[in-house]
Amino acid sequence: MMTPELLFDNFDLLMEAPGAIPKMRELILQLAVRGKLVAQNPNDEPASELLKRIAAEKKRLIEEGKIRKGKALPDMNVGEVPYELPEGWEWVNVDNVAINVHYGYTASANQNIKEIRLLRITDIQNGKVDWENVPGCIIDKVKFESYSLNNGDILIARTGGTIGKSYIVEDIGVDAVFASYLIRIVLTRFIVGRYFKAFLESSLYWSQLYKKSMGTGQPNVNGTSLRSLALPLPPENEQCRIIKKIDHLMTLLDELEARKQKASQHREKLSQTALSKLTDAKSPDEFADLWQLIRDHFDMLFDHPEDVNKLRQTILQLAVQGKLVPQDPNDEPASELLKRIKAEKRRLIKDGKIKKRKALPPVDAEDVPYGLPEDWEWVRLGDIVESRLGKMLDKAKNKGKLYPYLRNINVQWLRFNLNDIKKMRFEENELSEFKIKKGDLLICEGGEPGRCAIWPWDDKEMMFQKAIHRVRPFGDISTWFLLYRILADAQSGILAKYFTGATIKHFTGKQLSLYFVALPPVNEQNRIVDSITHFMTICDELESKLTQSKNDCDKLLSSVISSMDSNGQNS
């Protein structure tokens, strides 16, 4: 049977699970308030006797006029208790162990006043208070006696986004009161304050609090609700043992977390260095050697599935810079390809198949981000592709037969989402103009400008609307090479320089034409695309391996936690 000691002694095996340490912190508190964290001692005074002493103390304080007699809450019945407790424990309401539950003082905070501090919710950060920076307030002596904070007081936020947040006053060295958005619980001297605080951090407390919260826009909890919370009460001696055990285990988790963070930082530094060397590769041969080194030591360099995206981005950047595959001197240079494209465009214009467009400015040498291999050329996209926007969606003017069409929401990076396809009317003479063909590159004009994918079907009838550019390259230019080029520039931020609009961004037809790319020879384009496909497949495999490892650890941890939660043994 798994025990807390056995679990924590072997926790290194489970550390790779997502959120392992926070889950273990939660489990510690869960075990604590269920009576499964430490062993019960039959010699301990049972909680039933402790409750008698608490009741006697409260009666004495009422008779002496030190506290008021509050409205009694109904006793808890068996059907109301959340779960069965160990022998010697008792289910009680918070009211049974509290001397007072009341709201804070209403006053304006003043940073210039230092005599009496006014503790607010915002002054409590990560369970601590920087008393030197807590503002003061004006309050008379009589009210100060009512609201004065003392060590051991429990404060709970009663409204807003911090509802339920708690703080135990410890080592207070100033005169202070608490603000009206806080509720104070003063416990009897027979309750270990830190055990009560552990209860206030457990899932048992939070599940009850959310049920009792009132208000939709601004949820809040009142004093009556807090008084009625069900509290599992152990013997006083066991409360002390529980806190000692919690401190020990939380310290152990702190050490594990620090060690894990240090290891993660070291791994991140190594991976950044490796990716930097990969990016700076001077040749495809050097890249191949570095890539193999990364692949051989992948587990040491990357520990999160999302880290693989950095590797993908590096591959794309190297691809579009001509560093991913070797150049072949026998390839037709890009300059010759451009000559053939010009000739092709002149013929298409003469035949009336495309319109003659205004000449685009040449790419300025000062604007290019890096040097290119021999036989590559910088070129405007508008000079090497035929592009157009889709049909305007205007129900009042559109006529003809209904056809499905793509919106930018349907175009994702490298894929299409066809779950929500709309239809609009197209006339017969518009079909050839707006019909998508297999191999067309579809680029979003708005939404996430530049997002693009290549239409893979020749048996799906589909049109496109004005929020999308349809791009068809001239010559033998690889559409996939252009897509990877756009994706690389989107990831590096280069593409965003072509967008218009302050808040809502657009990739207009004019800007799409002006966008310039580094164009390799056709044969090299195809080698680059094949190489990208190869490396991306490897990245997918590595990412899948990491994801599976994380999922396996998570399942194991969840299984262990579930087992301990339902069948945990006292240690």
N, C-alpha and C positions, 0 to 999 in steps of 0.2 A: 504494500500500500504506500502510495506517495505521501510523504510527510513534508512540512515546511522546510525542515533541515535538509532532507534529501533533495528537495527541489532546488534550494539555493546553493547547495554544494555542487550541483550539476547545471547551474544556470548558464554557464558558458555555452552549453549545447543549444540553448534556446535564444541566445542574444540576437541572432540574426532575424528573428521574427519581427515584422513591422510593429513598432510601438510596444516592444516587449517590456521595457522598464516601466513605463506608465501602467501597463496592465498588471505588472507584479506589485506595484505600489497599491493599486486598487485591491488586489487580492489580499495583501497583508491586512488592510483595514477590514475587508470583508470577513476574513478568518477571525480577526480580533473581536468583532461584535457578534460573531456566531459562537464564540467560546471554543474555537479550534486552533488558536495560535499558541496557547500555553496549556500545560497540564493543570487540571483541577486538583486542589489539595483538600482532602476530606476534613482536615483540621481547621480550615478557614471558617470563620463565622459566615453562615449563609446570608444571602441578600435579604431574605425575609426578616432576619433579625436586624440587619442594617436599616431596613425601612422603618422598623419600630423606633430605632434611635433617632432617625431623621424626623419622624412624626413628632416625637417627644420634644426635639429641639425646636421645631417650627411652632409647636404649641406654646413653649416657653417664651419665644420671641414675640408671639402675638400678645400674650399676657403682659409682657413688659412694654408693649407698645412700640416695639422696634420694627415690626412689619405688620402689614394689614392682613386680615383674613380674607382670602380671595374666594371666589365662587368655586365650589368643589366640582371637579370633573367626574363623570361616571367612571366606575371601575372598568378595567379592560376585561372582556370575557374571552373565553378560549377561542371562539371563532374569529376574533379580531387580530390575534397575534400572527406576525409574518412567518414565523418558523419556530420549531421546538428548540428550547435552550438546554444547556447542560444542568445537571443537578446542582443546586446551590445558587442558581441565577433566578432572576425574576423579570417579567415584563412590567414596566411601569410607564406612566406618562412623564414627560419632562417636568410637569408641574409637581410631581411627587418628590423631586430631588432639588427643586429650585426654591430659594427663599423669596426671590422677586423677579418678575419679568416686566420690563417697562420701556417706554419709548424715550428717546433722547431729548435734548434741550434745543429749542428753536431760537437761533440767534444768528447775526451776521458775523462771518469770519473776518478778522482783521490782522493782517501780517505785522502791524506795528505793536500789537498787544502781546505781551509775553508772560504776564502774571498767571493767567488761567488759559490753558490751551483748549481749543475746540476740535476734537478728533472727528474727522469726516470719513466717509467711505473711501474717497480718493486718496486719503493719507495712508491707507492700508495697502501695501504692495508686497506681494509674495509672502504674506504672513508676517510682515514686519512693519514697524512705524519708525520713521526718522523724526523723532520728537522735536529736534531743533528747527525743523521746517514746518511744523504744524502751527497754523495761525492761532491767534487768541480770540477771546470774546469778552463782552461785558456781562457779568452775572453777579447777583447779590449773594451774600453769605448764606442765606437760608436755602436758596435754590442750589447753590454750590454743594451743600451737604447732600441734597437729593440726587445730584447728577455726578458727583465726584467719582472718578475712576480709581479702582484699586486692583492690585495684583490678583489674578484669578478670575476677574470678570470676563464673561463671554459676550462678545458683541457680534450681532448678525445684521447684515444689510437686509432691509425689508422691501426694497422696490427696485424696479428697473433691471438693467442688464446684469447687475451684480447681485441680484436677489439670492439670498442664502449664503453668500460669502461670509465666512466667520473669522474671528480673531480673538485670541486669548491674551489678556493683558499680563505681561510679565516684565519684571525689572523696570517698572515705571519710575522715573526720577523727577517728574514734574507734576504740578497741579493741573489736572485736566478734567474736562467733562466731555460727553459724547453728543454728537449732533442728532437731529430729529429723524434722519433717515436710517438710524441704527436702533436696534432693540438690544437691551442689555439683559442677560440672564445671570443672576447671582446664585451660585450653587451653595448647597449646605457644605459644611466643613468635612462631611463624611464622604464626599464624592471627589475623586481625583480629577482635577480640572482637565488634565491632558488626555485622560480616557474619554471624557465627554467631548473634547475637541476631536479626538479620533473618530468618534461617532458622527460628528458634524462633517467629516470629510468622506464618510462611507457612502456606498450606493444606497444603503438602507435609509439614511437621512435624506438624500437627494430625491429618491423616489417618493417619499412621503411629502416632502416640501413641494414638489411640482404638483402633486394632487391637491394640495391645500392652497396653492397660489391662486390669487383672484385677479381679475382684470385681464383684458385681451391686449390692448395696445401697450399698457404699462403694468405688467404683472407685479403683484406685491403679496406679502405675507404679513399677517398681523400677530399680535402677542398671543391671542387666544389659540391660533393655529399652532404656534410654537409650543405653547404649554401642553397641547394635546398630542404631540409627537410621541410615538412609541419608542421607548429606550430599553435596550437589553442591559440589565444591571447585574454585574458580577459582584462577588464578595469584594470588600475593600482591598484586601491583600492581593487578590487576583488582578484587580485594576492596576495595581503597581507593577505586578509581574508582566502584564500585557504591555504597559508603556515601555518597560525596560526592553522587552522583546521587539517591539515596534522600532525603538531607537536603534537597536542592533541591526535589524534587517534593513532599515532605511539607510543606515550608514553604509552597509554592504552594497546596496543598490547605487548609492552616490559614487562609491569607488568604481563599481562596474561601469556606470554611465560615463565617468571621467575617463576611464581606460578606453571605452568604446569611442568616445569623442576624439581622443588623442590618436587612436588607430585610424579613425576615419579621416582626420586631418592629414595624417601621414600618407594615407592612400590617395587622397585628393591631390596632394602635392606631387606624388609620383605620377599620377595619371595626367596631370597638367603638363609635367615635364615631358612625358612620353608623347602626348598629343602635340606639344610645341615642336619637338624634334621631328615628328611626322609631318607637320605643316611646313617645316623648314627644309624638308628633303629636297636635295638639289637635282635628283634624277629619279626616274622610275625604279632603277635598281636599288638605290638607297631607300626609297619608299618601301620596296618589297622586303628588304632586310628588317627595317624598323617595324613594319606591319607584322611580320612573323614573330618578332620579339614581343610585341604587344599581345598577340594571340596566345603565345606560349605562357605568358604571365598575366593573363586576363583576370583571373580570380584575385590576384594580388593588387591589381590596378583599379578595378571597378567593383563596387559592392552594392550598387543600386541599379535596377533595370533602366531608370531614366538616364543614367550616366552614358548609356550606349548611344544616346542621341548626340552627345558631344563627338563621339567617334564617327557617326554618320555625317555630321556637319563637316568634320575635318576631311573626310573622303570626298565630299562634294567640292569643297574649296580646292583641294588638290586637283580634282578632275578638271575643273574649269580653268585652271592655271596651266594645264599641260604637264602635270607632274605624276599623273596616275598611271599612264601607259607610255611606252617608249615611242618616239617619233620614228617614222620610216621614210628615208630619203627618196624612196620610190613612189611615195604618195603624191598625187597631184596637189600642188600648193593651194591654199585658200584663195590666193589672188586669181588663179585661173578659174576657180569655182565662181568667183564673183563676176568674172567676165562672161561666163556662160549664163549666169543669172540675168545679167543686163540684156544679153541677146534674147533670152527667153521672154523677158518682160516686154521688149520692143515688139516681138512677134505677137504676143497676146494682146497688146494695145492695138496693133494694126488689125488684128482679127476681131476687135471689139469685145474681147472676153474680159478684159480688165480696163479700168480707167487710168489715164495718165495722171500721175500725182506730182505735186510740187517737189522739186529736188530737196533732199534733206541735207543739212550741213555736214561736212566731214567730221569725224571724231577728232577732237583736239588732243594732241599728244600730252598736253598738260593735265587733261582730265582722266587719263587712264590710270587705274589703281596699281598696275604692276606690269612688268615686262612679259613678253610672250615668246614662246619657242619660235624657231624659224619655221616659215611657211604658214603661221597663223596670221589672222588679220582682225583688227578692231572694226566693227561695222554696226551701223544702225539697224535695229530690227526691221524698221519699215522698208529697208532696202532689200531684205532677203525673204520677206513673207508677204502674203496677201492676207489682210485682216479686215474685219468689219464687225460692227455691233449688230445685235439681233433686232427683232421687230419691236416697235413701241407698243406697249400694252394699252390700248385705247378701245374700250368696249363700244363706245359710241361710233367709232369709225371702222373698226375691223369687221370685215365681211368674209363670207366663204364658209368652208368646212372646219369643224373643230379638230385641232391636232394637239398632241402633247408637246410641251415645250419646257426647256430648262430655265430655272432661275438661279441666281448665284448661290442660294441655299443648297441647291442640288450638286454644286461643284465643290468638292473637297480636294485637299492635296492628294494627287495621284489616284483619285478614285471618285466615283459618283454615288450619290445617295438618291435613289429613285423611289423612296418610300412615299414621298409627297409630291406627285407630279400634277401640275395644273394643265388646263387646256385653254387655247384661244383660237380665234378664227383666222384662217389663211386662205387667200384666194389662190386659184390654180397657178397663176403667173408668179406667185411669190414662193412657191414650194422649192424650186431650184435655188433660190436666193437664200432661204433660211433653213434648209434641211441640213442636218448634221450628217457627215460621212465618217466611216471608220477611219481613224488616224487623225481626225481634226483635234487641234489643241484648243481647249476652251479655257479662257482666262477671265476671272471675275473683275468687273470694272469697279464695283463697290463692295460693301460688306467687309470682307478681308481682301482688299485689292491685291491682284497678282496671284491669288490662289488658283491653281490650275490642274487640269487632268486631261488625258488623251482618251477620246471616245473609242472604246474597244469593239463595238458591235457593228455588224453590217446588216443585221436582221431586225433592228429596233428602229421604228420610225420616230424621229425626234426633231423638233425645231428648237430655236433659242430666242430669248428676248433681249432687250436692249441693255440689260445689266451684265451682259457677257460678251466678250470678244471671241470671235472664231478666227483662229490663225491657221493658215496653210502655207508651209514653207515652199519656196521655189527650188528648182534643181533637185538634187538628191539630199538636201539637208535633213538630218535626223530630227524629227519632231521630239523624240525623247531627249536628245541632247539639249534642245532649247528648253524643255521643261525642267531638266536638272539645273540648267543655267539659271532660270528664274528662281527655282527653289533655293539655290545657293545664295543668290543675291538677296532674297527675302530674309534668309537667316542671318546674313552679315549686315543687313540694314541698308545696303546699296539701293535696293529696289524702292524703298520708301522715299528716296530723294526725288522720284518721278511722280509722286502722288500730289494731287491738288486738294484744296479744302482744309479748313482749320480744324473743325471738330469731326465732320464726316469726310473721310478720305475717298478719293476717286482716282482710278488709273484710266485717264481719258485716252481716246484714240490717238490724239496728237502726242501725248506723252509716251504711249506704247510705241509709236513709230520712232521717237527720238531715243528711246532706251537702246543702249549699245551693248554688244556682247563680243566676246573673244571667239572668233570662228576658226576652228581647225580644218584641215583637209577632211573630206567626206569619210575616207577610210578610217581616219583616226577618230572621228566622231563616233563611228560604229564600235570601234575598239573601246572607247571610253564608256559608252553606254553598256557594253557587255561587262566591262570591268566593274562599273558601279553596281550593276545587277548582281554580280558575283559577290562583291564585298557586302552589299546590303543584305544578301541572303545569310552570310556569315554573321552579320550583326544581329539579324533576327534570331538566329540560333543561339547566340550568346545571350541576348536579352531574354529569350525563352528559358534558358538554363538558369539565369539569375532569378527570374520570376518564379520558376518552379521551386527553386531552393528556398526562396522567401516564403512561398505558400506552404511548403512542407513544414518549415519551422513554425509558421503561424498555426497550422493545424495541430502540430504536436503540442505547442504551448496552450492552445485553446482546449485541447483534450485534457491536458494536465490540470488546467485551472478548473474546468468543469468537473473533473473527477474529485479534486480537493474540495470544491464548493459543495458538492452533494454528499461526498463520503469521507471528507477529511477527518483524520484522526488527530487527537490531541498529542502534542509533543512534549 
